[in-house]
Amino acid sequence: MFQKATKHASRLRLGICGASGGGKTYTGLAIATALGRTAVVDTEHGSAAKYSDVFEFDVVNLTSFEPQKFIDAINAAQRARYDVIMIDSLSHNWMGAGGVLEQVDEAKRRNPNGFTAWRDPSKAHTDLIEAILHADIHIIATMRSKMEYIMEESQGKKVPKKVGMAPIQRDGMEYEFDVVGDMQAGTFVVSKTRCPALADKSFYHPGAEFAGILREWLGGEPAPVEEPVSDHPADLNQRFQAACDAAGKSAREYAATITAHVGCAWPLVPAATIEACIASLTPAQPTVTSQHPVWARLIDAAKQAGVNYTAVCAELMTAHNAVDASAVPIAAVEARIAELSAQQVAV
């Protein structure tokens, strides 16, 4: 049942909390782009793009913040093989337009039962957490902090100072991350970490050096490769190869196009998807019309065999799910003529 614990190479989960103007976006971009090719989910009305002259990244801007939209973005970033996705900010999923709290309020308007009002939004939020935890990509999420003012001594006078408190998210959200820190005037103060090298430390404008510490800590033995579970019929690959050959396509290149579109290895591409591709490569069989000469030959063959030709036509149409003659393949009609001719029964 138990086996020796082994550290495998893993993906980062980093939370950056802080008040407005504390440097969350800049810090997140500095760390993310140092870790690799970066995609950004911007919920802050295009604020990330203001740093596009400093950092190189791709961005999608959200205007409503249902949990599923964040899940879709994470999945899209994985399919596109980004190294890092930065969510700026994750607080909108909780408290923004279309977010969890707004969904709860809407549910309460429909049904005043507070317990059931939380059921669906809570599940959606849990699904997002699961997507964050299981994604095969580094994830950096900024979160706004609840604000509070304290009185501080300055030049012999008491002056108010704005400070950030807990992040605007469901209670305990910070525990889902490997490293969490608070931004205070450009300084990242580590408040929670699984990385020993970051314990009780702070970093002024962290970037490449900070990312290097994380990269070294995340390293380890390659994760074991699990055998994919496939639903492919035994002859599927053979039929796919044959369809590609008949259409003059490279099966290898076409398969690569399919896997890139679906976002998984070939054994995990649904069999139905491959079947649809085979069908698209297979030319449609010619069909008959009511004026086609083959119909006259079928009628003659039916008469010679002493068979009701109307019934023969109906059988063909039923066998091919056809509502009229034009949907019956010529080859099927020719085969039936051959069967009737073989009977050699005179009327």
DOPABA-844048 format. One record per atom (N, C-alpha, C, CB): x, y, z. Coordinates in pm, whole numbers, plus 50000, padded with zeros to 5 digits. Glycine has a CB too. Layout:
XYZ;...
***
This chain:
500834987950000;500005000050000;500865012650000;499065000050122;501835013450093;502705025150102;503985022850023;503035028350250;504595033849978;505885033049909;506695045349942;505695031649756;507965044849915;508865055849948;508435068649878;510295052249911;508365079649952;507985092549894;509095097749804;507665102850006;508735102749687;509685107949590;509185121249538;509895098049474;510065130949533;509675144149481;509785143949329;510555155549541;508675146749263;508655147549117;508615162149074;507435139749060;509095164648954;509005178148898;507545182448898;509605178648755;507285194648943;505885198848959;505685212948904;505475198249107;504455217248909;504075230448858;503795239948973;502835229348766;504105252448951;503985262749054;502535267349071;504875274649021;502165269849197;500915276649232;501305288349322;499875266849303;501285300349268;501755312349339;500625322349354;502945318749266;500385326949476;499375337149502;500035350249543;498395332549610;499625361049479;500175374349510;499025383149556;500905380649385;499035386949683;497955394849741;498425409149765;497455388449873;497485418249771;497865431949803;496795441949769;499125435549731;497015454049822;496105465049797;496315470549656;496285476249901;495365478449610;495485484949481;496735493649479;494225493349451;497515492549371;498725500549358;499935494549427;498475513949412;499785482449480;500905476349551;501915469449461;500385466549649;501585467849333;502535461649240;502255447149209;503905462849294;501025442449228;500705428449205;500895424449059;499265425549248;500345432348967;500405428848826;501835428848775;499565438448743;502585439248806;503975440248761;504795428548815;504605453648805;504635425648943;505385414749005;505015401348943;505135414449156;503715399148924;503285386648862;503875384748724;501785386148855;503885395348643;504445394448508;505955392248511;504115407148430;506635398648604;508085397048615;508445382648646;508655406448723;507705376448735;507995362548773;507545353048662;507285358848906;506335355348609;505775346348508;506655345748383;504365350748470;507025357448329;507795357548205;509205352048226;507865371648148;509715352548349;511015346248378;510905331048380;511555351348512;509695325948403;509495311448406;509215305648268;508345308048499;508815313948172;508565308848037;507475316447965;508205294348043;507005310547856;505975316747771;504695318347852;505715308147643;504155330547853;503105334247948;501815338547879;503595345448037;500705333547933;499355338147896;498755345048018;498455326247847;498045355947995;497465363748105;495955364548088;498075377948111;495235361648196;493785363948201;493585377148275;493005351948273;493195387348203;493095400948259;491645404148293;493655411448161;491375406348421;490035410348465;490005425148503;489585401748583;491125432048481;491285445748531;491215456148419;492605447048604;490345453548322;490105463348214;491375466748138;489505476148272;492165456448105;493345458548021;494565463848094;493015467847913;494595462748226;495735468548300;497035461248268;495485468048450;496985448048243;498215440548216;498895445548089;497905425548204;498095449247989;498655453647861;499495466347876;497545456147761;499315473647983;500125485648005;501595482248027;499595493548125;501885469548057;503265465248078;503795457347958;503375456848205;503085457947844;503515450147728;504805455447666;502415450147624;505215467747702;506495472747653;507645468247743;506465487947644;507315462047857;508345457247949;508465442047943;508025461648092;507305435247932;507265420647931;506545415647806;506565415248059;506915403747763;506275397747646;505315386947693;507335391947547;504045388347655;503025378647695;501815380147606;502635380447845;500935370047608;499645370547539;498555372247643;499415357647453;497435377947601;496415381647700;495015379047646;496555396347740;494095375647738;492675375447708;492005384047815;492095360747705;491085392647773;490395401547866;488985396347893;490345415947809;488675394548021;487335390148061;486525402148110;487425379248170;485225401848079;484335412448128;483265406948223;483675419548011;483115393848228;482285387348330;483075375448382;480875382848272;482805371548507;483795363648578;483235350648638;484405371848687;482395343748561;481925330748604;483105321148617;480875325148504;483105312248716;484225302948734;484575295148607;483915293248843;483565291448530;483835283348411;484705290848310;482525279248345;484605304048306;485435311748212;486905310748249;484995326548209;487195310548379;488575308948423;489065294648392;488705311948575;488185284848413;488545270948382;488835269548232;487405261248424;487995275648150;488195274948004;489535281247966;487035282047929;489895292248030;491155298947999;492345290248038;491225312448071;492265283848154;493345274848198;493505263448099;493065269348340;492395257548058;492455246347963;493015250847828;491075240147944;492605262647784;493095267847655;494595270447661;492355280747617;495075275647773;496515278147788;497315265247784;496795285647919;496745254747844;497435241747840;497475236347697;496725231547932;496355237247625;496325232247488;497305239747400;494915233347430;497455252647425;498365260847345;499815259647392;497925275347350;500055251347494;501405248347544;502135260547599;502235242147433;501405269447667;502075280047743;502755273747864;501055291147788;503795280347914;504465275548035;503765280648161;505945280048036;503185292748151;502605299348267;501285305848227;503575309848327;500295305148317;499105313448301;498985321948427;497815304748278;498815334848407;498655344148518;497225349348519;499675355948508;496545347848631;495175352748647;495225365648727;494255342048718;494845376548665;494975389748727;493645397248717;496125397948659;492705396148816;492955389648942;491905378848966;492965399749057;492235369449055;491335358649090;490195363549180;492095347449159;490355375349240;489295380649327;487995383149250;489755393649393;488105386149120;486895388749042;486015376349031;487255393748904;486635364649032;485835352449030;484915351449152;486745340349024;485365357349263;484585356749387;483595368249396;485525357049507;484055380249362;483245392049395;482945400949274;483955400149500;483235396049152;483005404249034;481685401048966;484115402448937;481455407648853;480225405548776;480175391148726;480135415448658;479105383948762;478965370048723;479715360448812;479425368348584;480435365748913;481215357449004;480345350049104;482225365849076;480995343249198;480305334349290;479275341949375;481305327349379;479675353049435;478755360149523;477545365649448;479485371449594;477775370249325;476655375249246;475725363749208;477175382449119;476275352049179;475445340549149;474605336449270;476315328749103;475185337449389;474435334249511;473295344149531;475365334349634;473575356949511;472525367049525;471385364449427;473105381149502;471725360949305;470705358149204;469875345949244;471355355849066;470555335649297;469845323649341;468905326749458;470835312549382;469315335649548;468465339449661;467245347249616;469255347549762;467385354849509;466225362149457;465195352349401;466655372249347;465685341449343;464755331349289;464195322349399;465465322749184;465035319849501;464625310949611;465285315949739;465025295949581;464505320549836;465085326449957;465825316450046;464015332850037;465815303750012;466535293750091;468035295850072;466115279250050;468695301350173;470105304850162;471005293050138;470545311950284;470665281550195;471535269750180;471585265050035;471045258350271;470425263649973;470405258949835;470965269449739;468975255249793;470885282249778;471435292849693;472935291349674;471115306549752;473605285549772;475055283949764;475455271249689;475655283649904;474535262249665;474895249049615;475635249649480;473645240549600;475005255249379;475615255449246;476835264749238;474585259749143;476755277149290;477945285749288;479125279649362;477625299249346;478855273149475;479935267049552;480595255749474;479395261749686;479795247849405;480355237149323;481195242749210;479225228249266;480715253549147;481475259749038;482825264849089;480675271348976;482825270649210;484075275549267;485015263949299;483795283849394;484475253049350;485285241149377;485875235449249;484445230449448;485095235649141;485605230949011;486785239448966;484475231248905;486715252548991;487825261348955;489065258049036;487435276048975;488905255949166;490045252249251;490685239349199;489605250549399;489845229549165;490365216849113;491125219048983;489225206749090;490615227848897;491305230848770;492665237248797;490445240048682;492715246248895;493985252748930;494985242448985;493755263949034;494515233549071;495415224049136;495925213349041;494715217549253;495115209448944;495485198148859;496025202048722;494305189248841;496055214948691;496535219248560;498025216448545;496245234148538;498405212048426;499815209148398;500485221748342;499955197248297;500495232248423;501025245248382;501255253348509;500055252748283;502285261948510;502475270948625;501305280748630;503835278548614;500795283148750;499695292648766;500065303148870;498385285348807;499965315648830;500185326948920;498875334648927;501385336148872;498375336949046;497095344049063;497295355849156;496005334449118;496885367549110;496865379149200;495505379749266;497165392549123;495475384949387;494215386549461;494225399849534;494005374749562;493145407049520;493015419649593;492855416949742;491815427849540;493385425749824;493255424349969;492185433750021;494585427050039;491465429150123;490535437950192;491315449150257;489685430050296;490765460950254;491515472650297;491185476750441;491235484250204;492195481850507;492025487150641;493025498350661;492205475850750;492655508250740;493545519450768;494015518750913;492845533050740;495305521050931;495855521651066;496505535351086;496885510151091;496635539651212;497315552251242;498775549251270;496645559551363;499645556651203;501085554251215;501795567351249;501655548051083;502835566351330;503625578151370;504505582451255;504485575151496;504455595351220;505305600751114;505635615251147;504615599650975;506925617951172;507405631351205;506615637451321;507305640451082;506425628751422;505765633351543;504265634751531;506325646251584;503695630351418;502255631451401;501655617751368;501915641551289;500395616051406;499665604051371;499035605951233;498595600951478;499405597051140;498855598051004;498255584550966;499955602250901;497185584750887;496575571950847;497405565250737;495135574150797;497455551950744;498155544150642;497245532750598;499515538550697;497155530950465;496305520550409;497085507350406;495825524450266;496505496850460;497175483750460;496215473150409;497675480150602;496765462750348;495955451750299;495805441050406;496575445750173;494675434450405;494425423850501;494235410750425;493165427150590;493215402950457;492985390250392;492595392250246;491905382350467;492935382650158;492565384050017;491065383149997;493265373449933;490575389849894;489155389249861;488935376249785;488695401649776;488575366049859;488345352649806;487635344649915;489675345749762;487215332849880;486645324049982;487685321550091;486165310649920;487255321250216;488175319150328;488995306450306;487405318250461;490295307650329;491185296250316;491735294050177;490485284050360;491405302750081;491865300849943;493395300749935;491315311849853;494045308450022;495505309250015;496175295850044;496005319650114;495475286850113;496065273850144;496195264950021;495235266850250;495525268549912;495595260549790;496885263149713;494395263349702;497645273349752;498845277249677;500115272449745;498895292449661;501175270349665;502485266549720;503125278149792;503405261549608;503025289849731;503645301849786;502635313249779;504965305649709;502505320549888;501625332249892;502405343649956;500285329249972;502255355549899;502945367049955;502085379449945;504255369349885;502385389350027;501675402050027;502565412749968;501235405950170;502015420449873;502755431449812;502565444049896;502295433849666;503685449749936;503675462050015;504665471749955;504005459150165;504155481349876;504995491649813;506135485349734;505565501049919;505815475349652;506815469149566;507585457849629;507755479349521;507355455149755;508065444349825;507125432449844;508615449249962;507595420649805;506825408349819;507235401749950;507065398749697;506315401450046;506585395750178;505935381950182;506035404950293;506755371550193;506255357850192;505485355050320;507415347750175;504215351450306;503375348450422;503105333550438;502065355950412;503255325950330;503045311450334;503855305150223;501525307850320;504595294450256;505405288150154;505665273550184;506715295450139;505725265550078;506185251750088;507645250750044;505285242450002;508175261849995;509575262349950;510435267450065;509735271549824;511285259150125;512075263450241;512955275650213;512955252050287;513435277250090;514335288350059;513645301850066;514925286449921;512305301950071;511565314650076;511005317750214;510425314349975;511175308750308;510555310550440;511055323150509;510845298350528;510115331150561;510405343250639;511235353450563;511125339450767;511065354050432;511855363450353;510955373350279;512735355750252;511575383950234;510875393850151;511775397550035;510485406650234;511155401749925;511895404549802;511385417649743;511745392849699;512295426549715;511925439449655;511895437749503;512935450749696;510735440249444;510505438349300;511055424849252;511165449749221;510515413849303;511015400649262;510795398149113;510325389649343;511715390749055;511635387748912;512385375048880;512185399248829;513435376148794;514145364448746;514825356648859;515175368548643;515415363848956;516095356949066;515085348949149;516855367149155;513965355149178;512895348549254;512395336349177;511735358349283;512205337949044;511745326848960;512755315548960;511485331648817;514055319048966;515085308848970;515025300349095;516435315148958;514715306649208;514565299149334;513405289449322;514345308749454;512295294249266;511125285649249;511405274249153;509935293949200;512085277249041;512365266848941;513215255749000;513075272948820;514215259449078;515075249349140;514285240849240;516265256149211;513405247349317;512615240049415;511605230749348;511895249749507;511045234849235;510035227049166;510635214849096;509305235649066;511945214849076;512595203849006;512505190849083;514035207148978;512785179949016;512745166749077;512765156148970;511505165149166;512525143849008;512485133048911;511275134848819;512445119348980;511415130648693;510245131448603;509065123748661;510595125948463;507905129448648;506705122748698;506455109948619;505465132048689;505995099248684;505735086848611;504655088848506;505315075748708;504845082248392;503915083648282;502855072748293;504645082848145;501605076748303;500515067048310;500075063248169;499315072648391;499775050548153;499285045948024;497915052147996;499205030448020;497755058847882;496455064647852;495385053947829;496545073747730;494165057247868;493045048247846;492385052047714;492015048847965;492325042447622;491825045347488;490495038247463;492855041147381;489615044947387;488355038547348;488385034647201;487165047947377;489585033547143;489705030847000;489395016146967;491105034446951;488535013446869;488364999746819;489684994646761;487234999046712;489824981646756;491094975746713;491504980046572;491014960746719;490524982146482;490854985146343;490845000146311;489884978046252;490695008646413;490515022846387;491735029046318;490225030246516;492915026146369;494125032046310;494315027346166;495365028346394;494005014746141;494145009346006;493175016345910;493894994246006;491935018345953;490965025245867;491325039845848;489555024145926;491875046145952;492315060045940;493445061145838;492775065646077;494405051945846;495515051945750;495005050045608;496525040845785;494075040545589;493535037845457;492785049945401;492615025645462;492015056645486;491255068445441;492205079645400;490305073345553;493275081445477;494265091745443;494955088445311;495305093145555;495335075745294;495985071545169;495085074145049;496365056645175;493805070545064;492855072344954;492655087044919;491505065944989;492755095745021;492555110044999;493855117344965;491925116345123;494975109844959;496265116044927;496835124445038;496125124344805;496475121245163;496965128745279;497995120545355;495815132645373;498885127545426;499805120845516;499085117945647;501075129545541;498965105145681;498265101345804;498965107245926;498185086045817;500305107645925;501065112946039;500765127846059;502575110846018;500785135545948;500555150045959;499105152945997;500905157045826;498155145445941;496745147645973;496465144146119;495835139345879;497085133246167;496925129446307;497475140246399;497605116046335;498615146346361;499205157046442;498275169046448;500575161246385;497605172046336;496635183046334;495475180346429;496115185346191;495005167846429;493875164146516;494275165246663;493395149846484;495445159846701;495865160146840;496095174446889;497145152046859;496625183046800;496825197046839;495495203946863;497625204546731;494505200646781;493175206946796;492475202146923;492295203946674;492555189046948;491865183247064;492625186047193;491675168247045;493965186847184;494775189947301;495135177847385;494055199747386;495305166247320;495725154347395;496445144847300;494495147247461;497095134647357;497805124847278;496825116547194;498645115647368;497335110447087;496485103046993;495635092347062;497335096646886;496175084247154;495325074047216;494135079647293;496155065647310;494215092547333;493125098547409;492165106747323;493685107247518;492475107847193;491515114447103;490285105547094;492135116946959;489085110847122;487885102347118;487745095046985;486635110747145;487345082446992;487165074446870;486155081146776;486695060246905;485125087446834;484105093946751;484705105246667;482985099346838;485705112246723;486365122946649;487125117446530;487325130746740;487845106446551;488605100346441;487655094646336;489535089246495;486545088446381;485555083146287;485005094346198;484405076346363;484765106146259;484255117446181;485275121946077;483905129246274;486565121546114;487615125246019;487695115145905;488975126246090;487555102245937;487555091845834;486395094245737;487455077745897;485215097345793;484035099845709;484255111845617;482795102045796;484925122145671;485155134145589;486145131445476;485675145545677;487015121445494;487995117845391;487435108245288;489215111845454;486335101445322;485765091145235;484775097445139;485075080045317;485015096345009;484075102544914;482705096044922;484615101344770;481685104244905;480315099244910;480045089944792;479295110944911;479345079344818;478995070244710;477975076744618;478445056944766;478095074144487;477085079644395;475715073744427;477465076644248;474705081544412;473335077244440;472505077544313;472695086044549;471365071244320;470495070644203;469385080944215;469895056544187;468805084244104;467605092644103;466495084444038;467845106344027;465295089444047;464175082043989;464305080743838;462845088844024;465105089543774;465275088943628;466495080643588;465405103043572;467265075943684;468495068643651;468135055243584;469355066243778;468875051143477;468565038543407;468585026243496;469545036443294;469335026843609;469435015043694;468085011243753;470435017643806;467215021243771;465875018243823;465095009543725;465105031243851;465175012743596;464465004743495;464994990443494;464615011143355;466314988943510;466894975643512;466464967943636;468424976543505;466304975243750;465834968743872;464404963743855;465924978543991;463564972243791;462174968343768;462114955943680;461364979943703;462934955643573;462954944043484;463414931543558;463864946643364;464454933043643;464984921543715;463954916243814;466274925243788;463194925443876;462174921243972;461064913543901;461594933344045;460664918443782;459604911643706;460064897643666;459214919843581;461324896643619;461844883743576;461914873843693;463224885443514;462144879043813;462244870343930;460894868043996;463214876244030;459844874243942;458524872443998;458354879244134;458224857844011;459044890544150;459024897744277;458374911244257;460454899344335;457664915944356;457034929144351;458134939744358;456004931044467;458354946944246;459484956344244;459264968144338;459704961544103;458024971644369;457774982444465;458304978644603;456264985744473;458084965944639;458594961244768;460114961044769;458044947244799;460724957244654;462194957144645;462754971244665;462654951544508;462144981044601;462594994944615;462454999544761;461775004344521;461344996044822;461115000044961;462154993845054;459694996045005;462494981145028;463514974445109;464864981645099;463654959845067;465244985444977;466514992544957;466535005845031;466754994844808;465445013145020;465395026245085;465425024645236;464125033845043;464755014445290;464765012045434;466165008245481;463765001045471;466824999645403;468164994945441;469175006245447;468654984445345;468955016645368;469905027845363;469345040645426;470315030645219;468315038945509;467705050345579;467375061645483;468645055345689;466895058045364;466605067945261;465115071145258;467085062945123;464815083945243;463415087945231;462995088645085;463175101445300;463965088444992;463655087844850;464805080844778;463405102044791;464615078244651;465575070444574;466945077044564;465035068044435;466985090344569;468255097444548;469275094644656;468005112144540;468855088844768;469795086144876;470285071644877;469155089345009;469865063644778;470285049644771;471535048544685;469135040644714;472625042644734;473845041344653;473605032544530;474975035444738;474205036444418;474075028744294;474565014444314;474855035444181;475675013144390;476234999844411;475234990644479;477515000744494;474424996044569;473424987944638;472334983244543;472814995744754;471934992044450;470904988344352;471444977744257;470425000744274;472694979744212;473314970044121;473424956344188;474714974944078;473764956244317;473884943544389;472534936444397;474434945844530;471464944244418;470124938144427;469694932744291;469074948444478;470054939744183;469744934944048;470434921644024;470184945343941;471704920844067;472454908344048;471804896944125;473914910144093;471304899744246;470644889444326;469374884544258;470324894744466;468594894044206;467344890344141;467594882644011;466504902844112;468614886743938;468944879943810;469364865743835;470054887443735;470024863343948;470514849943981;469374840444010;471464850444100;468214845744047;467104837044078;466514830343954;466024844844150;466614837543841;466194832243710;464814825843718;467224822043659;463884833343769;462504828643776;461684836143672;461914830443919;461044829343586;460264835843481;458844838543532;460234827243352;458294849943487;456924853243523;455974846543426;456704868343524;
***
